Amino acid sequence: MNYRNIEYQSITWQTWNDETIDSYQCDDKVLLENTDTTSFSVDDREQMHNRIDFYLDNKPMLMKSRELEVKAGEFFYETLKYKGD
């Protein structure tokens, strides 16, 4: 399946009590390149489209957020007093 040039797939699986569930899963590397997310799943197509819209429409904010996360991690390890055993 495709929405805004982003590929995703429909997945059908069985629950513990033998119910059949349909969901959608996306692991598009270009869509998720500025996040810590490698894939995500949702319950219906509308939710998938909304999530794809969020990642595409908020790319600058997601890039800035990822940059700040990396800097925060670097700062934490630079100031860490415990250096290991």
Backbone torsions as a table, in degrees:
resi	resn	phi	psi	omega
1	MET	NA	157.0	-175.4
2	ASN	-143.8	136.4	175.0
3	TYR	-143.2	123.6	-178.2
4	ARG	52.1	42.0	179.7
5	ASN	64.5	21.6	176.4
6	ILE	-112.6	126.7	-179.9
7	GLU	-84.5	139.4	171.3
8	TYR	-148.7	165.3	-176.6
9	GLN	-131.1	154.6	173.7
10	SER	-87.7	138.1	-179.3
11	ILE	-127.6	133.3	174.8
12	THR	-114.9	132.5	-178.4
13	TRP	-145.0	163.6	-179.4
14	GLN	-101.5	135.5	176.0
15	THR	-84.1	175.0	-179.9
16	TRP	-60.4	-29.0	-179.2
17	ASN	-101.5	23.9	172.6
18	ASP	70.6	21.3	172.2
19	GLU	-80.7	145.0	175.2
20	THR	-94.2	126.5	-177.2
21	ILE	-120.7	136.1	173.8
22	ASP	-106.1	136.6	176.0
23	SER	-146.5	-179.5	-179.4
24	TYR	-128.8	143.6	-176.4
25	GLN	-134.8	139.2	178.9
26	CYS	-131.6	133.6	175.0
27	ASP	-135.5	33.8	-178.6
28	ASP	-63.6	116.0	-175.2
29	LYS	-64.0	-38.1	-179.8
30	VAL	-67.6	-43.1	179.7
31	LEU	-61.2	-39.1	-172.0
32	LEU	-101.3	10.3	-173.4
33	GLU	-63.4	-25.1	-178.0
34	ASN	-101.9	24.7	-177.8
35	THR	-134.0	172.4	172.7
36	ASP	-90.4	4.7	-177.3
37	THR	-91.0	133.8	176.2
38	THR	-103.9	-23.4	174.8
39	SER	-163.9	162.0	175.4
40	PHE	-148.7	155.4	179.7
41	SER	-127.7	147.8	176.7
42	VAL	-138.7	169.3	-174.0
43	ASP	-83.5	-29.6	-177.5
44	ASP	-144.5	170.2	-174.8
45	ARG	-63.8	-39.2	179.6
46	GLU	-61.5	-42.7	176.8
47	GLN	-62.6	-38.9	178.3
48	MET	-62.9	-45.9	180.0
49	HIS	-63.1	-40.3	177.8
50	ASN	-63.5	-41.3	-179.6
51	ARG	-68.0	-42.7	177.1
52	ILE	-62.1	-44.7	177.0
53	ASP	-56.0	-44.5	-179.5
54	PHE	-58.8	-50.0	-178.3
55	TYR	-63.7	-40.2	-178.6
56	LEU	-74.7	-43.3	-174.8
57	ASP	-77.8	-15.0	-178.2
58	ASN	-117.2	24.8	-176.2
59	LYS	-56.0	-46.6	179.8
60	PRO	-60.1	-41.2	178.7
61	MET	-66.0	-41.1	179.3
62	LEU	-65.6	-37.7	177.7
63	MET	-65.0	-43.3	179.7
64	LYS	-65.4	-42.1	179.0
65	SER	-61.6	-43.5	179.1
66	ARG	-63.9	-41.7	178.4
67	GLU	-60.8	-42.9	178.9
68	LEU	-66.5	-37.0	177.5
69	GLU	-62.5	-43.0	179.9
70	VAL	-65.0	-45.1	179.0
71	LYS	-62.6	-40.0	178.8
72	ALA	-63.6	-41.7	177.3
73	GLY	-63.2	-43.4	178.4
74	GLU	-61.9	-44.3	179.8
75	PHE	-62.9	-43.1	179.4
76	PHE	-57.8	-48.3	-177.6
77	TYR	-72.3	-28.7	175.8
78	GLU	-67.5	-34.5	-175.8
79	THR	-98.2	1.0	-178.7
80	LEU	-67.4	124.2	-179.3
81	LYS	-77.3	-35.4	-179.7
82	TYR	-78.7	121.2	-176.2
83	LYS	-107.6	10.4	179.0
84	GLY	99.6	175.0	-179.0
85	ASP	-78.7	NA	NA
